[in-house]
Amino acid sequence: MKLAKRVSALTPSSTLAITAKAKELKAAGHDVIGLGAGEPDFNTPQHILEASVKAMNEGQTKYTPAGGLMPLKDAIIEKFNRDQSLTYKPSEVIVCSGAKHALYTLFQVILDEGDEVIIPTPYWVSYPEQVKLAEGTPVYVEGSENNEFKITPAQLESVITSKTKAVILNSPSNPTGMIYTREELEAIGEVCLKHNVLIVSDEIYEKLVYDGAEHVSIAELSPALKEQTIIINGVSKSHSMTGWRIGYAAGNETIIKAMTNLASHSTSNPTSIAQYATIAAYNGTQEPVEMMRKAFEERLNVMHKQLNDIPGFSCLKPQGAFYLFPNAIEAARLTGFETVDAWVEAILEEEKVALVPGSGFGSPENVRLSYATSLELLEKAVARIAAFMARHMK
């Protein structure tokens, strides 16, 4: 049967592909170290697990409103007030089956055929695919390594056309870990307000910031920018709840209502038990979040130095998330490979270390390494990469 054009043009997720390959090798008995997955290696905090069991035992296993439970919306609203001094109404919040689903639903309700969405590179792999699924057109703007992988207001303004509908900002970034400063966001915000461009602010890594860095939401800078911004967030990364699939969007009431209407005819509601768990995540102690953040920071400091000691690697130090995104094209060529993709494949085959090539993020000279695994395994992985380099260098 002939498939629909909208799915025929999709590019498979490079992160999921490398993870699948690593699992395949593991199943065959190989000692594989996977640095591809974008999820914390900690279990969900105990008080959240207990809240989910309590909800099940109390029979909270039925349908909920399509846009999410009101107590959960209240918890999210309180979180915004507590963390960013932002005020939202329940009608300005929708709870979705993960932040990815929130993004997908947003693009479905704001884009018509030919509408353009500006996507800075490097980008998270699903941004362009979700825009294309909504019949929109991705417009890429290079965030150069010289500017910490961030775009400038001048770059943004240069690609805005009459078809521009939105721009995506991801800070802290996946895959680079870089963070836009308050001043940078103010300047970008001015351009968006001038041209009436919707800002899609993906803040899923907001709690994972290091070395005294500050996460700033562009929506908190002014009432006008708040009205112009849809914030995407969730508990997957902050509370180690990737499998629970709870994310949300907050912003313009008309857009949120349209997203809720679409959800009511597609996914219905997010899982009821996961919603009750998320209420506990936001209303309960935040000590586990800080514990995980400190562990990631320790790993970052060790890994960043060790990677830069490997010949051919050049790695900026990230300020957030849990990824390193070194430039590896010289390392590839030093070992006889023309592309980073081929180099990554060889390292997986020979050293059983799974990395994600930067080509999947729109940056083919880089490679993404997740440090969301134990320090012992991370150091073992770096040693294997160094051994590969020593063996193949010409």
RODO-2510 file (C-alpha; in nm, 4 decimals, decimal comma):
residues 394
     n   res          X          Y          Z
     1     m     0,0000     0,0000     0,0000
     2     k     0,1245     0,3498    -0,0810
     3     l     0,1962     0,5533     0,2305
     4     a     0,0921     0,9133     0,2837
     5     k     0,3409     1,1739     0,1649
     6     r     0,3630     1,3241     0,5145
     7     v     0,5279     1,0103     0,6554
     8     s     0,7221     0,9064     0,3476
     9     a     0,9428     1,2138     0,3817
    10     l     1,0231     1,1615     0,7499
    11     t     1,3824     1,1066     0,8599
    12     p     1,4221     0,8384     1,1282
    13     s     1,5431     0,9636     1,4662
    14     s     1,9221     0,9271     1,4791
    15     t     1,9174     0,9063     1,8587
    16     l     1,6654     0,6215     1,8606
    17     a     1,8492     0,4467     1,5755
    18     i     2,1843     0,4459     1,7564
    19     t     2,0169     0,3328     2,0790
    20     a     1,8487     0,0450     1,8935
    21     k     2,1809    -0,0604     1,7387
    22     a     2,3503    -0,0524     2,0783
    23     k     2,0743    -0,2673     2,2303
    24     e     2,1088    -0,5123     1,9426
    25     l     2,4812    -0,5511     2,0113
    26     k     2,4164    -0,5865     2,3838
    27     a     2,1618    -0,8603     2,3167
    28     a     2,4280    -1,0409     2,1162
    29     g     2,6521    -1,0449     2,4236
    30     h     2,8758    -0,7433     2,3578
    31     d     2,9876    -0,5043     2,6317
    32     v     2,8316    -0,1890     2,4876
    33     i     2,8470     0,1523     2,6506
    34     g     2,5559     0,3597     2,5245
    35     l     2,6041     0,7370     2,5257
    36     g     2,3142     0,8035     2,2937
    37     a     2,0005     0,8053     2,5053
    38     g     1,8620     1,1376     2,6244
    39     e     1,7327     1,0289     2,9628
    40     p     1,8653     1,0394     3,3195
    41     d     2,0032     0,7149     3,4563
    42     f     1,8397     0,7712     3,7968
    43     n     1,5106     0,6119     3,8953
    44     t     1,2091     0,8355     3,9478
    45     p     1,2216     0,9769     4,3051
    46     q     1,0529     0,7618     4,5691
    47     h     0,7809     1,0076     4,6741
    48     i     0,6636     1,0250     4,3112
    49     l     0,6495     0,6462     4,2846
    50     e     0,4480     0,6315     4,6067
    51     a     0,2027     0,8918     4,4766
    52     s     0,1375     0,6816     4,1667
    53     v     0,0713     0,3689     4,3752
    54     k    -0,1631     0,5673     4,6002
    55     a    -0,3517     0,6962     4,2951
    56     m    -0,3939     0,3438     4,1601
    57     n    -0,5098     0,2089     4,4926
    58     e    -0,7641     0,4897     4,5180
    59     g    -0,9059     0,4052     4,1749
    60     q    -0,7655     0,7047     3,9864
    61     t    -0,7387     0,4948     3,6723
    62     k    -1,0149     0,6473     3,4627
    63     y    -1,0383     0,9077     3,1893
    64     t    -0,9385     1,2618     3,2820
    65     p    -1,0081     1,5875     3,0943
    66     a    -0,8228     1,5926     2,7617
    67     g    -0,6164     1,8928     2,8676
    68     g    -0,5125     1,7420     3,1994
    69     l    -0,6302     1,7216     3,5591
    70     m    -0,7086     2,0548     3,7236
    71     p    -0,4899     1,9778     4,0300
    72     l    -0,1994     1,9131     3,7911
    73     k    -0,2640     2,2360     3,6038
    74     d    -0,2647     2,4114     3,9406
    75     a     0,0701     2,2516     4,0276
    76     i     0,2172     2,3617     3,6932
    77     i     0,0831     2,7151     3,7412
    78     e     0,2392     2,7277     4,0875
    79     k     0,5679     2,6005     3,9433
    80     f     0,5710     2,8851     3,6890
    81     n     0,4968     3,1365     3,9642
    82     r     0,7637     2,9921     4,1920
    83     d     1,0404     2,9576     3,9339
    84     q     0,9808     3,2433     3,6886
    85     s     0,7236     3,4713     3,8526
    86     l     0,4945     3,3930     3,5599
    87     t     0,1170     3,3866     3,6037
    88     y    -0,1050     3,1598     3,3952
    89     k    -0,4712     3,0624     3,4072
    90     p    -0,5776     2,6960     3,3802
    91     s    -0,7155     2,7746     3,0325
    92     e    -0,3617     2,8743     2,9292
    93     v    -0,2121     2,5342     3,0164
    94     i    -0,2460     2,1953     2,8469
    95     v    -0,0987     1,8716     2,9804
    96     c     0,0183     1,6343     2,7072
    97     s     0,1661     1,2870     2,6692
    98     g     0,5208     1,4195     2,6922
    99     a     0,6835     1,7454     2,5823
   100     k     0,7303     1,5919     2,2352
   101     h     0,3563     1,5469     2,2073
   102     a     0,3027     1,9061     2,3228
   103     l     0,5291     2,0288     2,0406
   104     y     0,3617     1,8045     1,7849
   105     t     0,0158     1,9242     1,8848
   106     l     0,1258     2,2876     1,8808
   107     f     0,2572     2,2686     1,5249
   108     q    -0,0573     2,0903     1,4118
   109     v    -0,2765     2,3774     1,5323
   110     i    -0,0646     2,6764     1,4243
   111     l     0,0719     2,5716     1,0841
   112     d    -0,0854     2,5607     0,7406
   113     e     0,0829     2,4370     0,4255
   114     g     0,3855     2,6513     0,3439
   115     d     0,4064     2,8296     0,6789
   116     e     0,7678     2,8668     0,7865
   117     v     0,9229     2,7833     1,1210
   118     i     1,2741     2,9096     1,1937
   119     i     1,4897     2,6382     1,3511
   120     p     1,8389     2,7234     1,4788
   121     t     2,1032     2,4597     1,4132
   122     p     2,2123     2,2424     1,5836
   123     y     1,8560     2,1354     1,6620
   124     w     1,6797     1,8557     1,8435
   125     v     1,6089     1,5885     1,5838
   126     s     1,2277     1,6027     1,5990
   127     y     1,1777     1,9766     1,5408
   128     p     1,2009     1,9734     1,1595
   129     e     1,0122     1,6468     1,1264
   130     q     0,7217     1,7739     1,3347
   131     v     0,7073     2,0950     1,1312
   132     k     0,6972     1,8910     0,8106
   133     l     0,4234     1,6670     0,9504
   134     a     0,2136     1,9819     0,9948
   135     e     0,2875     2,0727     0,6293
   136     g     0,5112     2,3567     0,7409
   137     t     0,8550     2,4430     0,6067
   138     p     1,1641     2,4344     0,8310
   139     v     1,3974     2,7306     0,7791
   140     y     1,7418     2,6649     0,9257
   141     v     1,9701     2,9265     1,0776
   142     e     2,3196     2,8239     1,1793
   143     g     2,4149     2,8736     1,5416
   144     s     2,7888     2,8806     1,4859
   145     e     3,0353     2,7210     1,7213
   146     n     3,2085     3,0595     1,7485
   147     n     2,8873     3,1951     1,9045
   148     e     2,8367     2,8958     2,1353
   149     f     2,5941     2,7414     1,8842
   150     k     2,3476     3,0299     1,9329
   151     i     2,1871     3,2503     1,6682
   152     t     2,1973     3,6292     1,6683
   153     p     1,9084     3,8754     1,6288
   154     a     2,0519     3,9812     1,2912
   155     q     2,0518     3,6214     1,1688
   156     l     1,6946     3,5760     1,2845
   157     e     1,5719     3,8929     1,1181
   158     s     1,7466     3,8059     0,7911
   159     v     1,5321     3,4930     0,7353
   160     i     1,1923     3,6265     0,8438
   161     t     0,9448     3,6426     0,5561
   162     s     0,5716     3,6953     0,5161
   163     k     0,5349     3,3177     0,5653
   164     t     0,7222     3,3040     0,8970
   165     k     0,4949     3,1746     1,1711
   166     a     0,7301     3,0818     1,4548
   167     v     1,0860     3,0433     1,5797
   168     i     1,2032     2,7648     1,8099
   169     l     1,4296     2,8439     2,1033
   170     n     1,5723     2,5541     2,3059
   171     s     1,7633     2,6717     2,6119
   172     p     1,9399     2,4817     2,7629
   173     s     1,9892     2,3145     2,4287
   174     n     1,9762     1,9572     2,3128
   175     p     2,2306     1,8737     2,1690
   176     t     2,4753     2,1519     2,2647
   177     g     2,3900     2,2255     2,6282
   178     m     2,4257     2,5971     2,5634
   179     i     2,2058     2,8621     2,7278
   180     y     2,0815     3,1957     2,5930
   181     t     2,1552     3,4813     2,8311
   182     r     1,8918     3,7298     2,9446
   183     e     2,0426     3,9958     2,7163
   184     e     2,0463     3,7633     2,4157
   185     l     1,6828     3,6697     2,4732
   186     e     1,5804     4,0344     2,5060
   187     a     1,7382     4,1123     2,1674
   188     i     1,5795     3,8101     1,9976
   189     g     1,2478     3,8948     2,1609
   190     e     1,2543     4,2445     2,0109
   191     v     1,2849     4,0949     1,6628
   192     c     0,9967     3,8543     1,7262
   193     l     0,7714     4,1301     1,8559
   194     k     0,8603     4,3574     1,5649
   195     h     0,7619     4,0912     1,3092
   196     n     0,4847     3,9213     1,5104
   197     v     0,6668     3,5876     1,5159
   198     l     0,5475     3,3291     1,7691
   199     i     0,8221     3,2056     2,0029
   200     v     0,8231     2,8346     2,0847
   201     s     1,0399     2,8129     2,3964
   202     d     1,1446     2,4551     2,4725
   203     e     1,2588     2,4626     2,8362
   204     i     1,2646     2,0911     2,9134
   205     y     1,6224     2,1099     3,0529
   206     e     1,5679     2,4224     3,2649
   207     k     1,6587     2,2538     3,5941
   208     l     1,9859     2,1100     3,4640
   209     v     2,2231     2,4096     3,4644
   210     y     2,5837     2,4191     3,5853
   211     d     2,8724     2,6363     3,7001
   212     g     2,6381     2,9063     3,8271
   213     a     2,4616     2,9495     3,4922
   214     e     2,1093     3,0940     3,4933
   215     h     1,8116     2,9654     3,3004
   216     v     1,5894     3,2487     3,1816
   217     s     1,2550     3,2000     3,0105
   218     i     1,1974     3,4539     2,7352
   219     a     0,8347     3,4727     2,8534
   220     e     0,9402     3,6294     3,1841
   221     l     1,1100     3,9298     3,0207
   222     s     0,7934     4,1301     2,9505
   223     p     0,4135     4,0932     2,9288
   224     a     0,4356     4,1327     2,5505
   225     l     0,6866     3,8480     2,5197
   226     k     0,4803     3,6289     2,7517
   227     e     0,1819     3,6738     2,5181
   228     q     0,4044     3,5972     2,2173
   229     t     0,5525     3,2783     2,3677
   230     i     0,4393     2,9200     2,4044
   231     i     0,6487     2,7471     2,6713
   232     i     0,7069     2,3735     2,6341
   233     n     0,8205     2,1839     2,9415
   234     g     0,7737     1,8628     3,1364
   235     v     0,9098     1,6380     3,4090
   236     s     1,1027     1,3907     3,1923
   237     k     1,4497     1,5354     3,2459
   238     s     1,4106     1,7309     3,5701
   239     h     1,2491     1,4489     3,7692
   240     s     1,3780     1,1477     3,5739
   241     m     1,0295     1,0623     3,4479
   242     t     1,0936     0,9953     3,0778
   243     g     0,8709     0,6881     3,0646
   244     w     0,5799     0,8543     3,2440
   245     r     0,5167     1,0736     2,9359
   246     i     0,4007     1,3978     3,0929
   247     g     0,4774     1,7309     2,9285
   248     y     0,2844     2,0512     2,8902
   249     a     0,2458     2,3776     2,7011
   250     a     0,1576     2,7180     2,8440
   251     g     0,0673     3,0353     2,6613
   252     n    -0,1938     3,2054     2,4477
   253     e    -0,5406     3,0871     2,5472
   254     t    -0,6682     3,0512     2,1895
   255     i    -0,3743     2,8300     2,0927
   256     i    -0,4043     2,6195     2,4085
   257     k    -0,7765     2,5699     2,3477
   258     a    -0,7078     2,4520     1,9917
   259     m    -0,4428     2,2101     2,1208
   260     t    -0,6885     2,0748     2,3759
   261     n    -0,9554     2,0252     2,1092
   262     l    -0,7076     1,8356     1,8919
   263     a    -0,5992     1,6186     2,1845
   264     s    -0,9612     1,5324     2,2580
   265     h    -0,9857     1,3722     1,9113
   266     s    -0,6425     1,2087     1,9062
   267     t    -0,4809     1,0994     2,2323
   268     s    -0,7676     1,1868     2,4696
   269     n    -0,5953     1,2434     2,8044
   270     p    -0,2428     1,1768     2,9271
   271     t    -0,2193     0,8692     3,1512
   272     s    -0,4124     0,9377     3,4697
   273     i    -0,1625     0,7712     3,7038
   274     a     0,1276     0,9646     3,5514
   275     q    -0,0616     1,2882     3,6050
   276     y    -0,1013     1,2153     3,9767
   277     a     0,2690     1,1282     3,9925
   278     t     0,3512     1,4646     3,8338
   279     i     0,1421     1,6496     4,0915
   280     a     0,3685     1,4910     4,3555
   281     a     0,6762     1,5814     4,1498
   282     y     0,5915     1,9517     4,1521
   283     n     0,4236     1,9819     4,4915
   284     g     0,6687     1,7596     4,6820
   285     t     1,0345     1,7952     4,7754
   286     q     1,2733     1,9135     4,5036
   287     e     1,5820     1,7687     4,6746
   288     p     1,6113     1,4754     4,4277
   289     v     1,6188     1,7248     4,1377
   290     e     1,9158     1,9041     4,2933
   291     m     2,0873     1,5733     4,3731
   292     m     2,0665     1,4690     4,0087
   293     r     2,1814     1,8114     3,8897
   294     k     2,4922     1,7921     4,1088
   295     a     2,5732     1,4435     3,9803
   296     f     2,5445     1,5600     3,6195
   297     e     2,7643     1,8604     3,6946
   298     e     3,0367     1,6374     3,8400
   299     r     3,0268     1,4132     3,5341
   300     l     3,0389     1,7127     3,3007
   301     n     3,3493     1,8537     3,4655
   302     v     3,5331     1,5212     3,4400
   303     m     3,4179     1,4322     3,0893
   304     h     3,4790     1,7727     2,9336
   305     k     3,8467     1,7709     3,0309
   306     q     3,9054     1,4113     2,9282
   307     l     3,7438     1,4565     2,5865
   308     n     3,9493     1,7649     2,5083
   309     d     4,2633     1,5626     2,5834
   310     i     4,1856     1,3261     2,2924
   311     p     4,3595     1,4237     1,9648
   312     g     4,1234     1,5810     1,7121
   313     f     3,8533     1,6755     1,9640
   314     s     3,7413     2,0318     2,0263
   315     c     3,4621     2,0649     2,2802
   316     l     3,2966     2,3768     2,4175
   317     k     3,1871     2,3370     2,7775
   318     p     2,8075     2,3137     2,8015
   319     q     2,6165     2,5163     3,0582
   320     g     2,3156     2,2860     3,0865
   321     a     2,1328     1,9652     2,9853
   322     f     2,3441     1,6454     2,9945
   323     y     2,5198     1,6355     2,6582
   324     l     2,8620     1,7164     2,5219
   325     f     2,8760     1,8172     2,1562
   326     p     3,2402     1,8153     2,0468
   327     n     3,3604     1,8939     1,6978
   328     a     3,4961     1,5578     1,5821
   329     i     3,5661     1,6062     1,2117
   330     e     3,9419     1,6337     1,2693
   331     a     3,9345     1,3209     1,4880
   332     a     3,7523     1,1386     1,2086
   333     r     4,0008     1,2475     0,9420
   334     l     4,3021     1,1718     1,1608
   335     t     4,1815     0,8125     1,1695
   336     g     4,1045     0,7833     0,7993
   337     f     3,7336     0,8616     0,7892
   338     e     3,5864     1,1323     0,5681
   339     t     3,2740     1,1805     0,7767
   340     v     3,1864     1,1814     1,1439
   341     d     2,9002     0,9409     1,0664
   342     a     3,1425     0,6765     0,9398
   343     w     3,3750     0,7384     1,2351
   344     v     3,0875     0,6928     1,4839
   345     e     2,9854     0,3692     1,3150
   346     a     3,3419     0,2342     1,3349
   347     i     3,3718     0,3188     1,7055
   348     l     3,0488     0,1336     1,7766
   349     e     3,1645    -0,1708     1,5819
   350     e     3,5202    -0,1826     1,7186
   351     e     3,5005    -0,0318     2,0671
   352     k     3,1307    -0,0875     2,1416
   353     v     3,0719     0,2769     2,2358
   354     a     2,7469     0,4222     2,1028
   355     l     2,7628     0,7930     2,0107
   356     v     2,5169     0,9978     1,8057
   357     p     2,6497     1,1668     1,4888
   358     g     2,5830     1,5380     1,4686
   359     s     2,4329     1,5062     1,1220
   360     g     2,1024     1,4135     1,2858
   361     f     2,1081     1,7517     1,4587
   362     g     2,1998     1,9503     1,1485
   363     s     2,5686     1,9698     1,2445
   364     p     2,7624     1,6968     1,0574
   365     e     3,1056     1,7858     1,1983
   366     n     2,9990     1,7215     1,5574
   367     v     2,9017     1,4253     1,7703
   368     r     2,6718     1,4074     2,0719
   369     l     2,7661     1,2230     2,3893
   370     s     2,5209     1,1911     2,6750
   371     y     2,6719     1,1913     3,0229
   372     a     2,3487     1,0602     3,1748
   373     t     2,5223     0,7444     3,2902
   374     s     2,7654     0,6546     3,5683
   375     l     3,1040     0,8252     3,5909
   376     e     3,2697     0,4835     3,5820
   377     l     3,1107     0,3995     3,2475
   378     l     3,1794     0,7467     3,1097
   379     e     3,5510     0,7215     3,1864
   380     k     3,5576     0,3722     3,0397
   381     a     3,3927     0,5046     2,7218
   382     v     3,6454     0,7878     2,6871
   383     a     3,9299     0,5387     2,7324
   384     r     3,7870     0,3260     2,4511
   385     i     3,7546     0,6278     2,2197
   386     a     4,1146     0,7243     2,2998
   387     a     4,2276     0,3664     2,2259
   388     f     4,0455     0,3772     1,8921
   389     m     4,2172     0,7040     1,8028
   390     a     4,5613     0,5707     1,8988
   391     r     4,5105     0,2561     1,6946
   392     h     4,3909     0,4270     1,3786
   393     m     4,5813     0,7565     1,3690
   394     k     4,8032     0,7914     1,0659
***
